[in-house]
């Protein structure tokens, strides 16, 4: 999961019960030492995988990560030698690493290859059309801007998502000794509608609204129903931030990829 759980750990301080999208299980594992977590997913295969990880099982490679392995295999073709990438990932000074990025890695060959890889024609081989509809035009160029934004803000040596993205070396997450996670199969809105009012103090919903036209209103109603009065919600999106979003935490998410990381009170959901 390319979601920086430190966003949630900060936003959910002093809150008890958390609802999250299970996905690969990383978010649930990151929060379960501080909160009672319900991890929900509509995909039974995905949910079973997250549950295995919560029991101490290893991380497994999915379709999206296989596509990224293909992209990494092409790095030498654009002049990205392994030693060059590892040197970049060792920087602890953001000014130096940004200069290194611009001089050695953000080359014309990289930009052309990356933009081709992020083109609709290629992405359609991995992702469904409704999801692609949420992506901004010229997504490759937009994503490159997000990478540079991150390199100007977060030191690579302290950023596990940078190593995961460029080398596929992900930090293994093991469940803490005190880990409280309940796994629930089904649609997120349907599950929340079935809960008692005020069941949850916080919600982290990943980017489930990307490519889910017409689902937003129902989901927000369900969240408001299941939330306590001062509950907090975190939503992510690969899309660009809308004009009405006054505070966007995307630059603070070390995973680099997001256009929107929206942290707000549930009462402000409309």
Secondary structure as the mmCIF struct_conf table of DSSP 4:
data_model
#
loop_
_struct_conf.conf_type_id
_struct_conf.id
_struct_conf.beg_label_comp_id
_struct_conf.beg_label_asym_id
_struct_conf.beg_label_seq_id
_struct_conf.end_label_comp_id
_struct_conf.end_label_asym_id
_struct_conf.end_label_seq_id
HELX_RH_AL_P HELX_RH_AL_P1 UNK A 5 UNK A 11
TURN_TY1_P TURN_TY1_P1 UNK A 12 UNK A 14
STRN STRN1 UNK A 17 UNK A 21
TURN_TY1_P TURN_TY1_P2 UNK A 23 UNK A 24
BEND BEND1 UNK A 25 UNK A 25
HELX_RH_AL_P HELX_RH_AL_P2 UNK A 26 UNK A 31
TURN_TY1_P TURN_TY1_P3 UNK A 32 UNK A 34
BEND BEND2 UNK A 35 UNK A 35
STRN STRN2 UNK A 36 UNK A 41
BEND BEND3 UNK A 42 UNK A 42
HELX_RH_AL_P HELX_RH_AL_P3 UNK A 44 UNK A 54
TURN_TY1_P TURN_TY1_P4 UNK A 55 UNK A 56
HELX_LH_PP_P HELX_LH_PP_P1 UNK A 57 UNK A 59
HELX_RH_AL_P HELX_RH_AL_P4 UNK A 63 UNK A 73
TURN_TY1_P TURN_TY1_P5 UNK A 74 UNK A 74
HELX_RH_3T_P HELX_RH_3T_P1 UNK A 75 UNK A 78
TURN_TY1_P TURN_TY1_P6 UNK A 79 UNK A 79
HELX_RH_AL_P HELX_RH_AL_P5 UNK A 82 UNK A 89
TURN_TY1_P TURN_TY1_P7 UNK A 90 UNK A 90
HELX_RH_AL_P HELX_RH_AL_P6 UNK A 94 UNK A 100
HELX_RH_PI_P HELX_RH_PI_P1 UNK A 101 UNK A 105
BEND BEND4 UNK A 106 UNK A 106
HELX_RH_AL_P HELX_RH_AL_P7 UNK A 108 UNK A 117
TURN_TY1_P TURN_TY1_P8 UNK A 118 UNK A 118
BEND BEND5 UNK A 119 UNK A 119
HELX_RH_AL_P HELX_RH_AL_P8 UNK A 120 UNK A 123
TURN_TY1_P TURN_TY1_P9 UNK A 124 UNK A 126
BEND BEND6 UNK A 127 UNK A 127
HELX_RH_AL_P HELX_RH_AL_P9 UNK A 129 UNK A 132
TURN_TY1_P TURN_TY1_P10 UNK A 133 UNK A 134
BEND BEND7 UNK A 135 UNK A 135
HELX_LH_PP_P HELX_LH_PP_P2 UNK A 136 UNK A 136
BEND BEND8 UNK A 137 UNK A 138
HELX_RH_AL_P HELX_RH_AL_P10 UNK A 139 UNK A 151
TURN_TY1_P TURN_TY1_P11 UNK A 152 UNK A 153
BEND BEND9 UNK A 154 UNK A 154
HELX_RH_3T_P HELX_RH_3T_P2 UNK A 156 UNK A 158
HELX_RH_AL_P HELX_RH_AL_P11 UNK A 160 UNK A 167
HELX_LH_PP_P HELX_LH_PP_P3 UNK A 170 UNK A 172
BEND BEND10 UNK A 177 UNK A 178
STRN STRN3 UNK A 181 UNK A 185
BEND BEND11 UNK A 186 UNK A 186
HELX_RH_AL_P HELX_RH_AL_P12 UNK A 188 UNK A 193
TURN_TY1_P TURN_TY1_P12 UNK A 194 UNK A 194
BEND BEND12 UNK A 195 UNK A 195
HELX_LH_PP_P HELX_LH_PP_P4 UNK A 196 UNK A 196
TURN_TY1_P TURN_TY1_P13 UNK A 197 UNK A 198
STRN STRN4 UNK A 200 UNK A 204
TURN_TY1_P TURN_TY1_P14 UNK A 206 UNK A 211
TURN_TY1_P TURN_TY1_P15 UNK A 213 UNK A 214
HELX_RH_AL_P HELX_RH_AL_P13 UNK A 216 UNK A 226
STRN STRN5 UNK A 227 UNK A 237
BEND BEND13 UNK A 238 UNK A 239
HELX_LH_PP_P HELX_LH_PP_P5 UNK A 240 UNK A 242
TURN_TY1_P TURN_TY1_P16 UNK A 243 UNK A 244
HELX_RH_3T_P HELX_RH_3T_P3 UNK A 250 UNK A 252
TURN_TY1_P TURN_TY1_P17 UNK A 254 UNK A 255
BEND BEND14 UNK A 259 UNK A 259
STRN STRN6 UNK A 260 UNK A 265
HELX_RH_3T_P HELX_RH_3T_P4 UNK A 266 UNK A 268
#
